[in-house]
Every structure is written in C-alpha cells, then in structure tokens.
Amino acid sequence: MRSQHVAMKSSPHSPQLEKACHSVRNIQAFAVLQNAFLKAKTNFLAHIILDAITNIYMADNANYFILESQHTLSQFAEKISKLPEVQNKYFEMLEFVVFSLNYIPCKELISVSILLKSSSSYHCSIIAMKTLLKFTRHDYIFKDVFREVGLLEVMVNLLHKYAALLKDPTQALNEQGDSRNNSSFEDQKHLALLVMETLTVLLQGSNTNAVQTLHQITLLI
C-alpha cells in the first residue's frame, strides 16, 4: 500500500486545513463522543451519535483530517453489524469522505473488508457492497486500492461461499449456523450479485486484478 490514505487522482490537490470558524478545537471532547458510540447499547443512541459526528465532519472539510488520529470510522466498523438501524448512516459517512473530501480512507476500507469477511450480518454486507460499487464507478484508482486493502480477495471468497450454497443449500446454511434459511438464501443471492457486479467493474482494464482474481479462484477449487 502506497500510504495509509491515498488522494484520488481526480482531486486537484491534497486536502488542506483551511481557515474556518467551524474546525474542531477539542479532540478530547470528540473522543468522549466516539467512546459513547462504542459503548452504545441501542440503535437510537448510536444513530444520534453518528448524526452528531456527521455534522462535525460536514461543518468543515478539515475536521475529518483533524480527527484522523482517532480512527473513528475504522473502529465503528467493528460495531455496526450489531446495529442494523445505523448501517446506512455509517456508509453514508464513508461516502462523504470519498465523494465530498476526494479522499480514499484506506484504514476504513480495511475495516470494511474485515466486516465483509466475517459475514456476521448479510444485511450489513449488502449495504457495504452497494457503497463499494459506487466507489469503483467513481474513480478508477479504486481498482488498485481494493486490491491493496484486501477487498478483492474478500469478494472472491464471498462468491465461493455462494457457490457452496448453490451446490448444497441445506448443508451450507447449517455450516454457517443460520436458522433463517429462506431469508439467508435470498440475502446471500443479493450479496453475490452485488459482488459480481463490483468485480466486473474492477476487472475491466486491469490485468493485475484479473490475474489475482483468477489465482484466488484457482486456490478455492
């Protein structure tokens, strides 16, 4: 990986801490807010905190970078699979970083790859893949970034799980410990379609991704 965070080539310059009246001045106070989310037991409280943090990020484009040392979104990724009502909000925050700040949050993407690998919530994985698909269509640099942060490999593994499900649905679902067979099957089908669509974009015009993907598939055969 070239760096922890990679500026998109479509951006004319790296984000700068510009003079503004809404920039964060008290990082310790923000840390209290962040810890409150990590300890939140309800979707209601978690959503309120995410709204507050979103407002802080949007108040000044410098704020995300001022608070970068807190690793906020990468830490939150570990918790959102258990909070279904805030999952959309979380990925909207990631989209803000990419689309509005013209920045690639590699640490956060690594956390998302771990989230997808765990498959602890298919609903959350589907939302995550929708966001990742948007990223691949937004800037060609994501073809390299997804490979570097391990997302390409994770997507191939997700397809392998779906292939096992198609081969023997009952056994695959039992091995995954999912008693909601019908809903789980439909969720995995939806997830697999999103993964295939994303991989199609990633492989177009990228020999490196094509070679690595074929290698991963060969290992799974």
Summary of the structure (lengths in Angstrom):
residues: 221
radius of gyration: 18.4
end to end distance: 28.2
largest distance: 59.7
contacts: 645
relative contact order: 0.11
helix: 72%
strand: 3%
